[in-house]
Amino acid sequence: MYFGIVNAAAASGKITIWCWDPNFNVAIMEEAAARYTKANPKVEIEVVSMAKEDVEQKLNTILASGVKKKVFRKSY
């Protein structure tokens, strides 16, 4: 599973990543953000640490609203 932009060569804008475990999710996402922005300098990535329950609530709210744009998840 990964989160990302399909056409990274033309990527620009801001990506916000919500995560909850400072010893795992947050550290990995900050490392991923650093690597991604190094290769894609027009992209700004904000890693936001919060309680897992808050992440779940935000996702449920977004999905319930019918918003599909800007939420991208690809699983293998």
C-alpha positions in Angstrom: 0.0 0.0 0.0 1.2 3.5 -0.7 -0.2 7.0 -0.8 1.0 9.3 -3.5 0.6 11.2 -6.7 0.3 9.4 -10.0 2.4 11.7 -12.1 5.2 12.7 -9.8 7.2 14.4 -12.6 4.5 17.1 -12.8 3.8 17.2 -9.1 3.2 20.5 -7.3 1.1 21.7 -4.5 0.6 20.6 -0.9 0.1 17.2 0.6 -1.1 16.8 4.2 -0.4 13.4 5.9 -2.2 12.6 9.1 -0.5 10.0 11.3 -0.6 9.0 15.0 2.4 7.0 16.2 5.5 9.2 16.8 7.8 6.2 17.0 6.6 4.6 13.8 4.1 6.4 11.5 5.3 10.0 12.1 9.0 9.1 11.8 8.5 7.1 8.6 6.2 9.8 7.1 8.7 12.6 7.9 11.4 10.5 6.2 9.2 9.8 3.2 8.3 13.5 3.0 12.0 14.6 3.0 12.8 12.1 0.3 9.8 13.0 -1.8 10.3 16.7 -1.6 14.0 16.4 -2.4 12.9 14.7 -5.7 9.9 17.0 -6.2 10.8 20.5 -4.9 7.5 22.0 -6.0 5.6 19.8 -3.5 5.1 20.8 0.1 4.4 18.0 2.5 2.9 18.6 6.0 3.1 15.7 8.4 0.5 16.1 11.2 0.6 14.0 14.3 -2.6 13.4 16.2 -4.4 10.7 18.1 -5.4 7.7 16.1 -9.1 8.2 16.9 -8.8 11.8 15.5 -7.4 10.5 12.2 -10.2 7.9 12.0 -12.8 10.6 12.7 -11.4 12.9 10.1 -11.3 10.1 7.5 -14.9 9.1 8.3 -16.1 12.7 8.0 -14.4 13.2 4.7 -15.7 9.9 3.3 -19.2 10.5 4.5 -19.2 13.9 2.8 -18.8 12.2 -0.5 -15.5 13.9 -1.2 -13.3 11.7 -3.4 -10.9 14.3 -4.9 -7.8 14.9 -2.9 -8.0 11.5 -1.0 -5.9 9.0 -2.8 -4.9 5.6 -1.6 -3.7 2.7 -3.7 -3.4 -0.8 -2.4 -1.6 -3.8 -3.8 
